[in-house]
Amino acid sequence: MSILTIILNILLPPLAVFMKHGLGVTFLISLLLTALGWIPGVIHAFLVNGTR
């Protein structure tokens, strides 16, 4: 995981997921979780971007 990805995971979780996986279900889940609360979005971004 690059330093840019880590920074984006923290500041803009949906953008980080979009850059790694494109538009799709994963991006929509990240967008929804970030809208519900910033922390769930960050956790999801780290989990999704760290596993692949």
C-alpha positions as CSV (number, residue, x, y, z in Angstrom):
1,M,0.0,0.0,0.0
2,S,1.5,3.3,-1.0
3,I,1.6,6.4,1.1
4,L,-0.9,8.2,-1.2
5,T,-3.4,5.3,-0.7
6,I,-2.9,5.6,3.1
7,I,-3.5,9.3,3.1
8,L,-6.6,9.0,0.8
9,N,-7.9,6.2,3.0
10,I,-7.9,8.6,5.9
11,L,-9.0,11.8,4.2
12,L,-11.3,10.6,1.4
13,P,-12.1,6.9,1.8
14,P,-14.5,6.7,-1.3
15,L,-11.8,8.2,-3.6
16,A,-9.2,5.8,-2.4
17,V,-11.6,2.9,-3.0
18,F,-12.5,4.3,-6.5
19,M,-8.8,4.7,-7.4
20,K,-8.1,1.0,-6.6
21,H,-11.3,-0.7,-7.6
22,G,-13.2,1.7,-9.9
23,L,-17.0,2.2,-9.9
24,G,-18.8,-0.8,-8.5
25,V,-20.4,-2.2,-5.5
26,T,-17.3,-1.7,-3.4
27,F,-17.2,2.0,-4.2
28,L,-20.9,2.3,-3.4
29,I,-20.5,0.6,0.0
30,S,-17.6,2.9,0.8
31,L,-19.7,5.9,-0.2
32,L,-22.6,4.8,2.0
33,L,-20.4,4.0,5.0
34,T,-18.6,7.4,4.7
35,A,-22.0,9.2,4.5
36,L,-23.2,7.4,7.6
37,G,-20.0,8.2,9.5
38,W,-16.5,9.0,8.6
39,I,-14.9,6.2,10.8
40,P,-16.8,3.3,9.2
41,G,-15.7,4.6,5.8
42,V,-12.1,4.8,6.8
43,I,-12.2,1.3,8.3
44,H,-13.8,-0.1,5.1
45,A,-11.3,1.7,2.9
46,F,-8.4,0.2,4.8
47,L,-9.9,-3.3,4.8
48,V,-10.7,-3.3,1.1
49,N,-7.5,-1.6,-0.1
50,G,-5.2,-3.6,2.2
51,T,-6.4,-7.0,1.1
52,R,-5.8,-6.8,-2.6
